[in-house]
């Protein structure tokens, strides 16, 4: 009986180690495929070094389009992170209304899932590009023509990498995403607020 109890305890500890690692890996690392929980449960503590290694993967800027040369003027250089959610759209509108006439450079960035490959990755890239192009089209004329970037990687790391490369003054991001990504974007916003050496503006919807 004692041996059965120890065996059950070992199984529970194995599952907990893997699932906790998967939870951190998924929510903090920007991975959206929930099959990582199954992998974590199966591999248990063996998943820890795998998650740590994948978590160190550098963001990859796959589609960079500069519509205007980098400004050396006195205005703010602003990066807006977009994911198609209401909060990210509101964050862009806040920039459009509040910073028109004071922004010298504007960069619109969206981050795609590092787990998708092949045809699925190509389709996600096309969706991301369409979203950025549509966002750029509706901006007021008072804002500079935006540069746009599609980046593959972990959202917070990707946004920070672009912010460093562009040397922006302000990062703007929605506080929440949509659907299963709502908690993910919340974690990204919190992560940026703690890690960024630049000013971070978190947009949110009224009443939330």
Backbone torsions as a table, in degrees:
resi	resn	phi	psi	omega
1	UNK	NA	-43.1	178.9
2	UNK	-63.1	-38.0	179.0
3	UNK	-64.9	-37.4	177.7
4	UNK	-65.0	-41.0	178.9
5	UNK	-62.9	-42.5	178.7
6	UNK	-65.2	-38.7	179.1
7	UNK	-64.5	-43.7	178.1
8	UNK	-63.7	-40.1	178.3
9	UNK	-62.6	-40.6	179.2
10	UNK	-65.3	-39.6	179.1
11	UNK	-64.9	-43.9	179.5
12	UNK	-62.9	-44.0	179.4
13	UNK	-62.6	-39.3	177.9
14	UNK	-60.8	-48.3	-179.2
15	UNK	-64.2	-43.6	-178.3
16	UNK	-62.6	-43.9	180.0
17	UNK	-59.8	-44.3	-179.4
18	UNK	-70.0	-41.8	-177.4
19	UNK	-70.6	-38.5	177.1
20	UNK	-64.6	-43.2	177.0
21	UNK	-61.5	-42.1	178.7
22	UNK	-63.9	-39.5	-179.9
23	UNK	-61.8	-44.4	178.3
24	UNK	-66.2	-42.8	-178.1
25	UNK	-61.7	-43.9	-177.1
26	UNK	-73.2	-52.7	-172.3
27	UNK	-76.6	-35.6	-178.3
28	UNK	-92.4	-23.1	-175.2
29	UNK	-95.0	-6.8	177.2
30	UNK	88.2	8.5	179.5
31	UNK	-85.0	131.7	-174.4
32	UNK	-103.8	-11.0	-178.3
33	UNK	-80.4	113.0	-176.3
34	UNK	-73.3	-5.4	174.2
35	UNK	-64.0	-16.1	175.8
36	UNK	-60.9	-27.7	177.4
37	UNK	-66.9	-38.3	176.8
38	UNK	-65.0	-43.9	177.9
39	UNK	-60.6	-44.2	179.5
40	UNK	-63.0	-43.1	179.3
41	UNK	-62.6	-38.3	-179.5
42	UNK	-72.7	-42.0	-175.2
43	UNK	-86.2	-20.6	178.8
44	UNK	59.1	-134.8	-178.7
45	UNK	-64.5	-17.7	177.1
46	UNK	-66.8	-18.2	-179.6
47	UNK	-77.4	-18.8	-176.3
48	UNK	-58.4	-53.5	179.8
49	UNK	-65.9	-30.3	177.9
50	UNK	-66.1	-46.3	179.5
51	UNK	-64.2	-39.5	180.0
52	UNK	-65.1	-39.4	-179.5
53	UNK	-67.9	-45.7	179.4
54	UNK	-67.5	-30.1	179.9
55	UNK	-68.4	-17.2	179.2
56	UNK	-91.9	1.1	-178.6
57	UNK	-62.8	133.8	-178.2
58	UNK	-78.0	143.6	174.6
59	UNK	-61.2	149.4	-178.4
60	UNK	-122.5	115.4	-179.0
61	UNK	-83.4	103.8	-170.9
62	UNK	-96.3	-19.1	-176.5
63	UNK	-146.9	96.2	-177.5
64	UNK	-113.0	121.1	-180.0
65	UNK	-128.5	111.3	178.7
66	UNK	-96.5	114.5	-178.1
67	UNK	-91.2	-10.2	178.2
68	UNK	-149.7	147.8	177.9
69	UNK	-63.2	152.0	177.3
70	UNK	-56.6	132.7	-174.7
71	UNK	-86.3	144.9	173.0
72	UNK	-112.4	12.5	-178.2
73	UNK	-76.0	-179.9	-174.5
74	UNK	-81.4	-10.0	-175.9
75	UNK	-71.6	171.3	179.6
76	UNK	-73.4	140.4	169.6
77	UNK	-98.4	119.0	-168.7
78	UNK	-122.8	133.4	173.2
79	UNK	-111.1	130.2	176.6
80	UNK	-116.6	121.9	176.0
81	UNK	-88.7	124.9	-176.5
82	UNK	-119.9	143.9	173.9
83	UNK	-136.7	6.9	179.7
84	UNK	87.5	-2.1	179.5
85	UNK	-81.2	160.7	177.5
86	UNK	-56.7	-39.0	-178.7
87	UNK	-67.5	-38.5	179.6
88	UNK	-70.5	-35.3	175.6
89	UNK	-64.2	-40.5	179.2
90	UNK	-65.6	-36.9	178.1
91	UNK	-61.9	-39.9	178.1
92	UNK	-66.8	-40.7	178.2
93	UNK	-63.6	-35.9	178.4
94	UNK	-62.4	-40.9	176.4
95	UNK	-63.5	-44.8	-177.0
96	UNK	-60.8	-40.0	-176.0
97	UNK	-85.3	-39.4	-172.3
98	UNK	-87.6	-29.3	-171.7
99	UNK	-110.9	5.1	176.2
100	UNK	-58.7	131.0	-179.7
101	UNK	88.4	-12.3	179.7
102	UNK	-118.0	0.1	-177.5
103	UNK	-103.7	124.3	179.7
104	UNK	-94.7	-23.4	179.7
105	UNK	-148.9	135.8	-178.9
106	UNK	-129.5	129.9	179.7
107	UNK	-124.6	123.6	176.6
108	UNK	-102.1	127.4	-173.9
109	UNK	-130.3	136.3	168.2
110	UNK	-128.8	149.4	-174.4
111	UNK	-117.3	129.8	-179.4
112	UNK	-102.5	161.3	-173.3
113	UNK	-67.4	126.3	178.9
114	UNK	-72.6	-9.4	-176.1
115	UNK	-86.9	-23.4	-175.7
116	UNK	-79.9	148.2	-177.1
117	UNK	-138.2	166.3	171.4
118	UNK	56.4	-128.0	-173.9
119	UNK	-62.9	-41.2	-179.5
120	UNK	-62.9	-39.8	178.6
121	UNK	-66.0	-40.1	178.6
122	UNK	-63.0	-41.6	179.7
123	UNK	-67.0	-40.1	178.1
124	UNK	-65.3	-37.6	176.4
125	UNK	-61.8	-43.4	179.7
126	UNK	-64.5	-40.0	177.6
127	UNK	-63.6	-42.2	179.8
128	UNK	-63.5	-42.1	179.9
129	UNK	-64.6	-42.1	178.6
130	UNK	-62.8	-40.4	-179.6
131	UNK	-63.8	-44.1	179.5
132	UNK	-65.7	-42.1	180.0
133	UNK	-63.2	-40.9	178.7
134	UNK	-66.2	-41.7	178.4
135	UNK	-62.1	-39.8	-179.7
136	UNK	-66.9	-33.7	-176.4
137	UNK	-68.7	-29.8	-173.6
138	UNK	-94.0	3.7	179.6
139	UNK	-72.9	146.5	178.8
140	UNK	-69.2	157.4	-177.4
141	UNK	-66.2	-20.5	-178.7
142	UNK	-69.0	-19.6	177.4
143	UNK	-88.2	149.7	177.1
144	UNK	-66.9	153.0	176.1
145	UNK	-57.4	123.7	-172.5
146	UNK	-79.3	148.5	163.7
147	UNK	-86.2	154.6	-179.6
148	UNK	-133.2	146.9	178.7
149	UNK	-141.0	134.4	168.1
150	UNK	-105.4	124.8	-174.5
151	UNK	-125.6	133.8	174.4
152	UNK	-94.5	130.7	177.9
153	UNK	152.0	-166.8	177.0
154	UNK	-78.4	129.4	-168.9
155	UNK	-53.1	-51.1	-177.5
156	UNK	-63.9	-44.5	179.6
157	UNK	-62.2	-41.0	-178.4
158	UNK	-65.4	-44.8	-179.9
159	UNK	-65.5	-40.0	177.8
160	UNK	-65.6	-37.4	179.7
161	UNK	-64.3	-43.2	178.8
162	UNK	-68.3	-39.7	178.2
163	UNK	-59.1	-41.3	178.3
164	UNK	-68.5	-43.6	-178.3
165	UNK	-64.4	-36.0	-179.1
166	UNK	-90.9	-11.3	-178.9
167	UNK	54.3	52.2	-177.7
168	UNK	-79.2	162.3	177.7
169	UNK	-94.2	-28.3	-171.8
170	UNK	-141.6	133.6	172.9
171	UNK	-106.8	133.0	179.1
172	UNK	-122.4	129.6	-179.2
173	UNK	-149.5	146.9	174.6
174	UNK	-68.3	150.7	-178.8
175	UNK	-76.8	-29.0	-178.1
176	UNK	-134.0	151.2	174.4
177	UNK	-96.7	-147.5	179.8
178	UNK	-131.8	153.2	178.0
179	UNK	57.7	-135.4	-178.7
180	UNK	-67.2	-17.4	-178.6
181	UNK	-83.5	-2.4	-174.5
182	UNK	-60.9	-48.2	179.9
183	UNK	-67.7	-36.4	179.2
184	UNK	-58.5	-50.1	-178.0
185	UNK	-66.0	-35.2	175.7
186	UNK	-58.8	-42.2	177.5
187	UNK	-66.5	-37.4	179.1
188	UNK	-63.8	-45.6	-180.0
189	UNK	-60.9	-43.9	178.9
190	UNK	-64.4	-41.6	179.7
191	UNK	-62.5	-44.3	178.8
192	UNK	-62.9	-42.5	-178.7
193	UNK	-61.0	-32.9	-179.1
194	UNK	-85.4	-33.3	-171.1
195	UNK	-96.6	-25.5	-173.1
196	UNK	-76.0	136.4	173.4
197	UNK	-86.0	-1.5	179.9
198	UNK	-105.5	162.9	178.4
199	UNK	-64.7	139.7	179.6
200	UNK	-125.1	127.1	177.0
201	UNK	-109.1	121.6	-179.3
202	UNK	-103.5	118.4	177.8
203	UNK	-89.7	149.6	176.5
204	UNK	-147.8	163.0	179.5
205	UNK	-84.1	148.9	178.8
206	UNK	-57.0	137.0	176.5
207	UNK	82.4	6.3	-179.3
208	UNK	-116.2	NA	NA
